[in-house]
Amino acid sequence: MITVLAAASGSASHPGGIAGHLLNFGGPAAYALIGFLAFAEAGLMVGFFIPGETAVVIGGVLAGLGKVNLGVMIVVVVVCAVAGDSVGFEVGKKAGPWLTTHRPLQGNSAVRSTLGLLERYGGPAVFLGRFIAFARAIIPGLAGMSGLRYRTFLFWNVLGGICWGVGYTMLGYVVGVSFQRVLTEVGLWSLLVVGVVVVAAVVFEVRRRRRQRARIDHELESIDEESDAGA
């Protein structure tokens, strides 16, 4: 919601950050960009820099704002996510021996934990890894390196892609629809004023409690001093 507020409060030429730029897209361009980011997270391993769920949630927000079709966005996200992981699997399968020999990956703690997840759970680890930020980018490649059968990988990849894509897109959609409704009923400036009032109230309450705590501490110190003097 904070991301949407920041983007909406900015002008079209100066949106709020990367998310704000993405929120300016619509139609085929939005499908292409969100789909590419969902694909590239594991397929090109850009998930180390741009988490895929961020792009997917923004795709849902765009649907909630009426800039794209929700059903089409979900299909694009799921297909691209599954395809990206499949590419990552093949890259790991082909490049695995060379990487193991020339670039020992076992020294990386995150890689070791992900390999441990694959060894312990097998196919279900592919599903679980879909919901873990770092693992989502590398687990398809590590699955290919581990010798996991592609048929097993594909089943859990599709299942995870559907749950992940639908879940995060719908999350963004709910945020977009809710923001649009609030914006229509109270207006953006009224919403910002309410936010400022809430923050001011919180700051006032925190300062009041600090003063009260300081007064109590001072009184306790005075009592201790009187007790010491009496003794």
Phi, psi and omega in degrees: 000320178298319178299316180295318179298316181297318181291318183291328182282344177275165177280170181296330182271345180227065180288168183278095173069193181299316180300322178296320177297317180296326181289349177276350180275161177197163177065212184304324180297320180293316178301315183295316184289313180295318178298318179298317180293323177293322179289315190286343182304313178256325182296321178245003179058039174274000180296343176292336184250322181231103178302133184297325183294334177298312179296320182294317177299319179295325174300319176294321177299317178301321177294319179295330178274359177083013182273338177219167178274131184299312182299316179296319180297318179298315180298315180300314182297312183296312181298315182292322179295315179295318179295318180298317178293325178295320176296316178300322178298312181295322178297315179296323180294319183280317185268354183306308181302318180294317180296321181294325182280313187264334181229080183303117183270344185293345179286343180275125184297321180294321178294319179298316180294324179291319176297322177297323177296318179293318181293327184279318187250343181066231182304315180302336178295330177296320177294313180296320182297336179300334184254011176243122191307301184292316182298327182299329182279332187247342187295328176298316179295318179292327177296320177294322179290328186285349181089009178298135181296140182296326180299317178293315179301315184298318180301309182287331176295314179295317180298314179294320180297321179293310182297316181293311183296314180293316184298310184286326177294317178295325176300313178296322180298316179298318178298315181297315180294317180297316180295319179298320181292315180296319180296323180291321186277320185244343181085150183297316184294322177297321179296318179294322178298316178300318179298317178297318179297317180297315179298316179299319179296319179295315179299316179299316182293320179296316180294322180297318180292325178295317179297319179296319179295320179296321179295318179295319179298320180296318179296320178296321178295321179296319179296319180296319180295318178296321178296317179296320180294319179295321179294000000 
